[in-house]
Amino acid sequence: MGKKVVVGMSGGVDSSVAAYLLKEQGYEVIGVTMQIWQSETQCEVEKKGGCCGISAVEDARRVAEVLDIPYYVMNFRAEFKRDVIDYFVREYRLGRTPNPCIACNRYVKWEALLTRSLMLGADYIATGHYARVLTLENGRYALASSKTAAKDQSYALYNLTQRQLAHTLMPIGEYEKPEVRAIAAAAGLPVAAKPDSQEICFVPDGDYAHFIDESTGERALPGNFVRADGTVLGEHKGLTHYTVGQRKGLGIAFGEPMYVIELRPEQNEVVLGTGDEVYAEELLAGDVNWMAVAPPPAGETLCCRAKIRYNHGGADCSVTVLPDGKIRVAFPTPQRAVTPGQAVVLYTDSGAVLGGGTIEAE
């Protein structure tokens, strides 16, 4: 019998094909769906194809039957509430724009699932993420971009630890999406044509502000739109309705396009500026996770490429390690909408994840 691997099955085509490929490679495969929805009614709207809800169990179970592998549902509601939903709400109320998928990957899909899987005697966990796990010459593990740049998910996985990567398999990182669907169809998997999920699974309608109001029982307080110098321009609906770089939905008209360039939670102010003002030449990031290299000493500067959001194309930069472990990232070409709360992820020339951290307000 081959080594044992627990595959996190979301009911989608990617994780289903991951399970199929690993079984074909001789692994002893166990399918697991992580029960993270907080109530049945809350995720009923997820029927269109999210990764966290009830229909995910139905689809994953059907795939497991076709593959003839054991299948279980594991309850991770408490971990998801604590490490993803509460974090999401807290960050938005502090005037930052969080990435809940990064938190879910690190603390739920990996840490919680890996811990439980190792206790059950598994050697690895596996997912349907589009990325590749590398073992580098320096002995460290790192992620690399997937074969398909359009689907690459290494950005959202930058925060994984060396221990987690050592026990991780990502079998579809070598494939393009159409190839994955073709494999699913050829294998007779019932989810071969299932659409990809798009929205944050616990806010399927995309109305983050309403979700936060409902979660806290408190409505976001209105405040002032201001220019950088404090000049009042009008009234906003509450900080949770806005993010840096936003132009539409401001509810206020000007003679020229205006963008959100800063959120000031202490003053409950949303700072607006022109298109030029939404660009920045540098950023500060904390909670840094080094992946391809051990943490460099303070004062060291590295040249690499950085992505400042999931769909960012990447930009050349220099990274300086500060005495407190934070990093300062400088861009020769100013970057649009550097957003506190989002991640900056650093890549080597070869496409491996060097590390990353959470963007902070200066």
C-alpha positions in Angstrom: 0.0 0.0 0.0 1.3 3.5 -0.9 1.6 6.4 1.5 -1.6 7.7 2.9 -2.9 11.2 1.9 -6.0 13.1 3.0 -7.4 15.1 0.2 -9.5 18.2 1.1 -12.5 17.8 -1.3 -14.6 20.9 -1.8 -16.9 19.2 -4.3 -15.3 21.1 -7.2 -13.5 19.7 -10.2 -10.0 20.7 -9.0 -9.9 18.8 -5.7 -11.8 15.9 -7.3 -9.1 15.5 -10.0 -6.4 15.9 -7.3 -7.9 12.9 -5.5 -8.1 11.0 -8.8 -4.5 11.7 -9.8 -3.1 10.7 -6.4 -5.0 7.4 -6.5 -3.6 6.8 -9.9 -0.1 7.4 -8.6 -0.5 4.7 -6.0 -1.4 6.7 -2.8 -3.9 5.5 -0.3 -6.4 8.3 -0.7 -9.0 9.5 1.9 -11.4 12.2 0.9 -12.4 14.8 3.5 -14.8 17.7 3.2 -14.3 20.4 5.9 -17.5 21.4 7.5 -17.0 25.1 8.0 -20.4 26.7 7.3 -21.9 28.2 10.4 -25.5 27.3 9.8 -27.5 25.4 7.1 -29.6 28.4 6.2 -26.6 30.7 5.8 -25.0 28.6 3.1 -28.1 27.6 1.2 -27.3 30.3 -1.3 -24.0 28.5 -1.9 -25.8 26.0 -4.2 -24.2 27.8 -7.2 -20.9 26.2 -6.4 -19.1 27.6 -3.3 -16.5 25.6 -1.4 -17.9 25.7 2.1 -21.5 24.6 2.0 -23.9 21.7 2.0 -23.9 20.9 -1.8 -20.1 20.5 -1.5 -20.7 17.4 0.6 -23.1 16.0 -1.9 -20.8 16.5 -4.8 -17.7 15.3 -3.0 -19.4 12.2 -1.8 -20.5 11.3 -5.3 -16.9 11.7 -6.5 -15.6 9.6 -3.7 -18.0 6.8 -4.7 -16.8 6.9 -8.3 -13.1 6.8 -7.1 -13.9 4.1 -4.6 -12.2 5.9 -1.7 -13.2 6.4 1.9 -14.9 9.8 2.5 -15.6 11.7 5.6 -16.9 15.1 6.7 -14.9 16.8 9.5 -16.2 19.6 11.6 -14.0 22.7 11.6 -16.7 25.3 12.4 -15.0 26.6 15.5 -11.7 27.1 13.8 -13.3 28.8 10.7 -15.3 31.1 12.9 -12.3 32.1 15.0 -9.5 32.3 12.4 -11.4 33.5 9.3 -14.8 35.1 10.0 -13.8 36.9 13.2 -10.6 38.0 11.6 -12.5 39.3 8.5 -14.9 41.3 10.6 -12.2 42.7 12.9 -10.0 43.8 10.1 -12.7 45.6 8.1 -13.8 47.4 11.3 -10.2 48.6 11.7 -10.2 50.1 8.3 -8.2 47.4 6.6 -9.1 45.1 3.7 -8.5 41.5 4.7 -8.0 38.4 2.5 -10.0 35.6 4.3 -8.8 33.0 1.8 -5.2 33.4 3.0 -6.3 33.0 6.7 -8.4 30.0 5.8 -5.5 28.3 3.9 -3.0 28.8 6.7 -5.1 28.1 9.8 -8.0 25.9 8.6 -7.3 24.1 5.3 -3.7 23.4 6.4 -3.0 23.7 10.2 -6.3 22.3 11.4 -6.7 19.7 8.7 -3.0 18.7 8.8 -3.0 18.2 12.5 -6.1 16.0 12.5 -4.8 14.1 9.4 -1.4 13.3 11.0 -3.2 12.0 14.1 -5.1 9.6 11.8 -1.8 8.3 10.4 -1.7 10.2 7.2 1.6 11.1 5.6 0.3 14.1 3.6 -2.6 16.3 2.9 -3.5 17.4 -0.6 -5.7 20.1 -2.2 -6.8 21.2 -5.6 -4.8 24.4 -5.6 -3.0 25.6 -8.7 0.5 25.8 -7.3 3.5 23.5 -7.0 5.6 22.4 -3.9 9.3 22.6 -4.4 12.2 21.2 -2.4 15.1 23.7 -2.8 18.8 23.1 -2.7 19.0 24.9 0.6 16.8 22.2 2.1 13.7 24.5 2.4 10.3 24.0 0.9 8.7 26.6 -1.2 5.7 27.1 -3.5 6.1 27.9 -7.1 3.6 29.3 -9.6 1.4 26.7 -11.3 1.7 25.9 -15.0 -1.2 28.2 -15.8 -0.6 31.8 -14.8 -4.3 32.6 -15.1 -5.3 30.2 -12.3 -2.1 30.4 -10.2 -3.0 30.4 -6.5 0.5 30.7 -4.9 -0.3 34.2 -3.8 -3.0 33.0 -1.4 -0.7 30.3 0.0 2.4 32.4 0.8 1.8 32.0 4.6 2.2 28.2 4.8 4.9 27.0 7.1 7.8 24.7 6.4 6.1 22.0 8.4 2.9 22.3 6.5 4.7 22.3 3.1 6.7 19.2 4.1 3.4 17.3 4.3 1.6 18.9 1.3 0.9 17.6 -2.2 -0.6 19.7 -5.0 -1.0 17.4 -7.9 -2.9 19.8 -10.3 -0.2 22.5 -10.3 1.3 20.9 -13.4 -2.0 21.2 -15.4 -4.0 23.9 -17.3 -7.6 24.2 -16.2 -9.0 22.7 -19.5 -6.7 19.7 -19.0 -8.1 19.3 -15.5 -11.7 19.3 -16.8 -10.7 16.8 -19.5 -9.2 14.4 -16.9 -12.3 14.7 -14.8 -14.5 13.9 -17.9 -12.4 11.0 -18.9 -12.5 9.6 -15.4 -16.3 9.8 -15.3 -16.3 12.3 -12.4 -19.7 13.9 -12.0 -18.3 17.4 -11.4 -16.3 17.7 -14.6 -18.4 20.7 -15.9 -19.1 22.3 -12.5 -18.5 26.0 -12.5 -15.8 27.5 -10.4 -16.8 29.4 -7.2 -16.0 33.1 -7.3 -17.1 34.9 -4.2 -16.0 34.6 -0.6 -17.8 31.5 0.6 -19.4 33.0 3.7 -20.4 36.2 1.9 -21.8 34.8 -1.3 -23.7 38.0 -2.3 -20.6 40.1 -2.0 -22.2 42.6 0.5 -19.4 42.7 3.0 -20.7 45.7 4.9 -24.1 44.0 5.5 -22.4 40.8 6.6 -20.3 42.7 9.1 -23.3 44.6 10.4 -25.2 41.4 10.9 -22.2 39.7 12.6 -21.6 42.4 15.1 -25.2 43.6 15.6 -23.9 47.1 15.0 -24.2 49.3 11.9 -21.1 51.0 10.6 -21.2 54.7 11.6 -21.2 57.4 8.9 -18.4 59.8 8.8 -16.7 62.3 6.5 -15.1 62.0 3.1 -12.1 64.2 3.2 -9.1 65.2 1.1 -5.6 64.3 2.4 -5.3 67.8 4.0 -8.6 67.2 5.9 -10.9 69.2 3.7 -14.4 67.8 4.1 -16.0 66.7 0.9 -19.2 65.0 2.1 -20.5 62.1 4.2 -19.7 58.4 3.8 -21.8 55.4 4.8 -19.3 53.7 7.1 -15.7 52.5 6.7 -16.7 48.9 6.0 -18.2 50.0 2.6 -14.9 51.2 1.2 -11.4 49.9 0.2 -8.3 51.7 -1.1 -8.4 52.1 -4.9 -12.2 52.2 -5.0 -13.8 54.6 -7.4 -17.4 53.4 -7.9 -20.1 53.4 -5.3 -18.9 56.4 -3.4 -22.3 58.0 -3.6 -20.8 61.4 -4.2 -20.1 63.2 -7.5 -17.1 65.3 -8.4 -15.9 67.1 -11.5 -13.2 64.4 -12.0 -12.8 60.8 -11.0 -12.0 60.4 -7.3 -10.6 57.3 -5.6 -10.3 56.1 -2.0 -6.6 56.6 -1.1 -6.8 56.0 2.6 -9.1 54.9 5.5 -8.6 56.6 8.9 -10.4 54.5 11.5 -9.5 56.7 14.4 -11.2 59.7 12.8 -13.8 57.6 10.9 -12.7 59.3 7.7 -12.4 58.1 4.1 -9.7 60.0 2.3 -10.3 60.6 -1.4 -7.9 61.7 -4.0 -7.2 61.9 -7.8 -5.9 59.0 -9.9 -2.3 60.1 -9.4 -2.7 60.0 -5.6 -3.8 56.3 -5.6 -0.2 55.2 -6.5 2.6 54.5 -4.1 6.3 54.0 -4.4 6.7 51.8 -1.3 4.9 49.9 1.4 5.5 48.5 4.9 4.5 44.9 5.7 4.4 42.9 9.0 3.7 39.4 10.1 6.2 38.2 7.5 6.5 34.6 6.6 9.8 33.6 4.9 9.5 30.6 2.7 12.2 30.0 0.1 14.9 31.4 2.5 15.4 31.5 6.2 14.6 34.9 7.7 17.3 37.3 6.5 19.1 39.5 9.0 18.0 43.1 9.7 19.4 45.5 7.2 19.6 43.0 4.3 18.1 44.1 1.0 16.8 41.7 -1.6 15.8 42.3 -5.2 12.8 40.3 -6.4 9.2 40.7 -7.7 6.1 41.4 -5.7 2.4 41.0 -6.0 0.2 43.3 -3.9 -3.1 41.6 -4.6 -4.3 38.3 -6.0 -4.8 39.6 -9.6 -1.8 41.9 -9.6 0.7 41.1 -12.4 3.7 41.6 -10.2 6.4 44.3 -10.2 10.1 44.5 -9.7 11.1 45.7 -6.2 13.7 45.9 -3.5 12.9 44.5 0.0 14.7 45.7 3.1 14.4 43.8 6.3 13.8 46.1 9.3 15.1 45.5 12.9 11.6 44.5 14.1 11.2 41.8 11.4 8.9 43.9 9.2 9.9 44.6 5.6 9.9 47.8 3.5 9.2 47.1 -0.2 10.2 49.8 -2.7 9.0 49.9 -6.3 10.9 51.6 -9.1 7.5 52.0 -10.8 4.8 53.3 -8.5 2.0 50.7 -7.8 -1.7 51.4 -7.8 -3.9 50.9 -4.7 -1.5 49.5 -2.1 -4.1 48.3 0.4 -3.5 47.8 4.2 -4.7 44.4 5.2 -3.9 42.7 1.9 -0.8 40.6 1.4 2.4 41.5 -0.5 3.9 38.3 -1.8 7.5 38.1 -3.0 8.8 35.9 -5.8 12.2 34.8 -6.9 13.3 35.1 -10.6 12.4 31.5 -11.0 8.9 32.0 -9.8 9.3 30.5 -6.3 7.6 32.2 -3.3 10.3 34.0 -1.4 8.0 35.1 1.4 5.3 37.7 2.1 3.6 39.7 4.7 0.5 41.8 5.5 0.5 45.4 4.2 0.3 48.0 7.0 -0.7 51.6 7.0 2.3 53.9 7.3 
